């Protein structure tokens, strides 16, 4: 009975009061399926779950949730972990479905506009051409600086003047997508699930990090090894909407833990390119952090002679990228250790198990991936 109460209270902590009814239905279905192995859950009913939300309505629940976890048995924590994982992946699917619908609507609108423009004939084309020329001339007259207005929480504004050069530190900042309420729900679930990370040292075994060669009994292979499919991200440069030219884009990642490499694979459904690969070298910085050095980009072309012209490799100035990236952000070191080691791009592993991996980047973007 004690474990049952802990489950109810902990689940209540991860719910916003706006989603009580939805959670009631979802949780009851999932927990009923687990009753056979956990008889203590047989008395759990939707009204009990709903009433348990009253414990923490309208409050910040992370500390209370963490406190409950620390006082729960392994079986209870595993139940919560399974429930959160299931809800997270369902939320990801819902977000991706909504995003596809939005992209299709935007594509239809664009196609309609292009169709209307094509019917305008030569006169319409001349007007558009003149408009482009005027825009280019007006831009060229501006100084080589741009003024950014940053709105703070107290509605005060502050103006910053920055260079518009290509190799400024701001050029290497990773932009964040506006994921909307549905995406924010995914992030909230990911934050909660990260508190239940079953892997104490996510970087163990990556490039032999903390491998004890004298131990022959403990499994010290890296859980990062293998192929992973990108399911959700807030990074704009890792998101490829469906288009008429390239079709549907598939994004995955191949990790070689022994060599310490991350190979991001982007595959196009159609078009002149099959896709491209971005090869990144990783270096363990702590139990959760891995420093990143971008090494090269492989452009995969459709060619009659694929061995000769199928792949074009472009080497990247990794040291220069790390230098400018380090100037574009404030170093976050809430993980402990020497903060100077995180001066360049890095990722922080938030959750790793056998089939799910979540990490955040130095820019604060989320990546959620499942094993292929």
N, C-alpha and C positions, 0 to 999 in steps of 0.2 A: 504493500500500500504506500509505503514511503517513496519507493521509486516511481510509482504511478503519479504521485503528487508532484514530484520533481519534474517529471516529463511534462505535465500539464502547465506548470508555472514557467518552465523554460521555453516551451512552445509559445506561451503567451508573450514572452519577452521579445520574440522575433516577429511579432505581428503588430501592424499598425491598426488602430481602431477602425479605419476606413475599410479594411479588408476582412473583418471578422467573419461575415457570413460566407465569403468565398473560401476562407481558410477552413472554416468549420466543415464544409463539404469535402474539401480536398484532404484534410488531415484524417477525417474519419475513414475515408476509403483506404488510405495508405496504412493507417494503424490497424484497421481490421484485418488486413492481409498479413499482419505480423503477429496476430494473436496466438496462433498455434505454437510459436516458439517462445512467446512471452505471455503466460496466462494472466499476469497482473494487469494486462491491458484490456481484458475482457469486459471490465466494468466501464470502460471509457465510452462516453456517448457524446454526440455533437453538442447538446446543451451544456455539458460539463466543460467542454473545450471553450464554448462561447463565454460561459461565466468566468472561466479562468483568465480571460482577457481583462477583467475588471481590476486585477491586481496591479497592472502597470499602465493603465490607460493614460495617454497623453504625457508620458514621461520618457526620458532617455534611458534605454534599457541595457546598454552594453555592459555596464559594471555589474548589474544584477544578474544578467545572463552569464557573465564570466564567473560570478560567485557560485551560481548554481552548478555550472560545469565542474568546478573544483570540488564540489561536495557530492558529485554523482558517481555512480559506479560506471565501469567500462561499458556494460551493456546499455545503460541509459544514454551515455554519450554517443554510442554507435547508433542507437535509434534516432536521436536528434540529428546526427550527421546524415543518415540516410534520408530523413524527412527533408532536411534543408537542401541536399543535393537534388532530390527529385523536384522540389519546388523551384530551385534555381534553373534547372534545365528546361522546365516547363515555361518559366518566365522568359528564358532566352528564345525558345521557339516562338512564343507570342510576340516578342520584340522583332524577331526576324520576319515573321509573317506580316506584321504591320509595316515594316520597312519596305518589304517587297511591294506591297500595295501602294505605298506612297511613291515609290520609284516608278511603278507602272503608270500611275496617274500623272506624274511629272513628265514621263516620256511621251504619253499620249498628248499632253498639252503642248509639248515642244514640237511634236510631229505635226500637230494641227497648225501651229504658228508657222512652221516651215512651209506647209502646204499653202497657207494663205499668202505667204510672202512670195512663193513661186508663181502664184496667179497674178501678182501685181505687174509682172512683165519687166521690161527694161527700165521703165520709169521708176518703179519701186527699187530696183537694184541700184540705180544711180543715187537715189536718195540715201539708201543705206550706206553706200560707199562714201558719199560726202560726209555723212555722220561719223563714220569711222575716222576719216581724215581729220575732221575737226577735233575729235577726241584725242587723237595722237598729238596734234599740234598743241592743244591745251595742256597735255601732260608733259610735253617736252619743255614747256616754258616754266614749269614748276622747278623749284630748287631741288637739289638732290637730298632733301630731307623730308621726313613725314612727321606729322604731329599726331600723337595718339592721345585720346582722352580716356582716362580711366575713372570709372564711377565707383566710389567706395560705398560702404554700407550706410554711411551717414549722409549720402547724397552730395558730398563734396567732390569736386573734380580737380584733377591734377594733369598738367600737360607735360608730355615728354617729347623731346626731339631726338630722333634717331636717324642714322645714315641708312640709305636705301641700297647700299652696296650688296652684292651677292654674298660675300664672305663675311657678313656681320654675324655676331653671336645670335641675333634674333632669327637669322635664316635657318638655324639648326634646331629651333624649338619645334617640338612635336605638337601639332594642333589637335584640339579635342573636339569631337563631334558633339552636337547638341542632340542627345539621345532621347530627350523628352521624358515624360512621367513613366512610360513603360521601361525605358532604359534605366532610369533611376531606381526603379523597383528591382531590377537585376543587380545593380550595384549594391543596394542595401542587403540583399540576400547574400551576395558574395562577401560582404564585410562580416556578416554573421557567421557564415560558413568558415571563414578564415580563422575564427576563434576556435574551431574544432579541427584544425589541421592535424591529421594523424601522424605526420612525419616530422619528428623533432629536428632533424637536420636535413632540409630539402636538398642542399647542395652536396650531400654525402656521395662520394664516388665520382663526382664530376671532375674530370682531370685528376682523379685519385685524391680528391679533397678529403682529408681526415680518414683515409683508409688505413686500418691497422693491419699491416702485413703479417703480424705475428698471430692474428686470430684466424682460426680455420673454421669456426662454428657460426659466426655471424654473417648474414648476407649483407655485403657492403657494396653491391652493385648500385648504380645510379638509377633512381626512379624516373629520371628525365629522359633516359635513352629511349629512342623509338620515333615513330611518326605520329604527329598530332594534327588534329583538324581545328582550325579557328572557328569558334562558335559565337563569340561576342567580343567586341572591342569598342573602346571610346576613342581610339586614335584614328584621325581622318586619313592619314597616309596608308593605313592598313585596310581601308574600306574601299571596295570597288563595286559601285552600283551596276546593275544590269544595263547594258546599252545595246543599241542596234548593231554597232560595229563589232564588238567583242563578245556579245551575248552574256551568259552567266559566268562570273569569275569565281573560281574555287581557290581558297587560301589554306595552305597547310604548312607544317614545319617539321623538318627532320633534324633530330638532335643526335650527334655523335658524342657521347659522354667521354669516351677515351681521348678523342682529339680535342674536345672542348669546342665544338662548332655547332652553330644554329644555322640551318639553311631554310630560309623562308621561300616557299614555292608558290608562285601565283600562276594559275593555269586559266587560259581564256577558252571559251567554248568555240569561238570562231574568230575569223580575222586573219591577217597576215602573220601574226605572231602566235606561237603556241603558249607563250607566257614568258616569265623570267624568274630568276633565282637571286636572292640576296644572301650572300655568305657572311656570317658574323662570327668572329672569334670571341669566346667567352673565357673569363678568368674568375674563379671563385674569390670573393672578397670577405665573405663571412658565412655563417651557417645558412643565411637566407639570400644574400646578395651576390650577383654575378656581374662583373664589369664587362662591357661590350665594346668591341672594336670592329667596325665595318670594313671588310676586306675587299669584296668584289661583287659585281653584278654580272650574272650570265643571262644574256638575252637569247631566248630560244625561238629561232626563226623556222618558218616552213620553207623548206628548200628542196630542190631536186637532188642536191648533193649535201645531205645533212652532215656528213663527216667533215666537209670542208667549210660549209657556210651555215650549218644548222645552229651553231652556238657562237656567240660573240661575247667575249669576256672584257669587262671594263674594270680595271683596278681602281680602288678608292683610296684617297689620302686619309687613312684612318687616324693618323696622329693629328692632322689638321682638323678633322671632324671632332675629335675628342677635345681639342683645345678650345674651339669655338663653342662646343656644346657645354663645356664646363663654365663658360662665362654667361651662358644664357639662363642659368637657374641658380637658385639658392640650394646648397647641399642640405639634404634632409638626412639626419643620422639618428633617428629614433631607434635604430636597431643596435646601437652601441658600436664601439670600435673607433678606429681612426677615420674621421670624416674626410680627410684629404684623399683617401683611396677611392672615394666616390665622386671625384671631381668631374669625371667624364660620364658618358651614357652608362646606365646600368639598369638591371631589373631586380625586383625584389619578389621572391617566391612567397606567395601568401597561403597557398594550399596545394598539396601534392599527395595524390594517392595512386592506386594502380591504373585508374582510367580517367582521372580528372586533374587538371592543372590550372592554377590561377596565379597570375603575377601582375604587379604594377610596375610602371617604368619610372625613371627619374622625373618625367614630365607629369606624373600622376595619372597616366592612362591605364585602364584595365584591359587585361587580355584573359579570356576564358577559353580553354581548349580541352578537347576530349581525345582519347587515344584512338587511333585508327587500327 
